Amino acid sequence: MTDLDVRAATEPGGDPEEELRSLMRWLHEDEGLHRQVRGTLTASRGPRPGEMGLGFDLLQLALGTAVSGGSLAVSIFQWRDARRRAPELTLRAGEIEIRIPRDAAGDPETVRRIAALLDEAREPGGDDRTA
């Protein structure tokens, strides 16, 4: 199993928690991924003194060994293309961080680069990257 953390940065007035819930539903409905991807929404930090609580701002995915970076990248871009206002996404697996800007094209070359980085995250070493 590989762990992948996903964060969503929305435009003002957007709801990162709802975007992450939507992505989690999308991945669970993807026939090629639903048996190999489990997700949990969580807060990236605990409440500060005086705060009642926090919304969920982190989607933690557990990826089965059969999940390819390509399949996951394609599914994420399909989800983004279906959104009216696509959020910026940050994917983090181990030491590898991939930022997918709002305006990132879902062209084959971008998907290939992200797939390679996700596959690389399963190997020791790596660094921060931007799509």
Buried (B, 14 or more C-beta within 10 A) or exposed (E): EBEBBBBBBBEEEEEBBBBBBBBBEBBEEBEBBEEBBBBEBEEEEEEEEEEEEBEBBBBBBBBEEEBBBBBBBBBBBEBBEEBEEBBBBBBBBBEBBBBBEBEBEBEEEBBEBBBBBBBBBBEEEBEEBEB
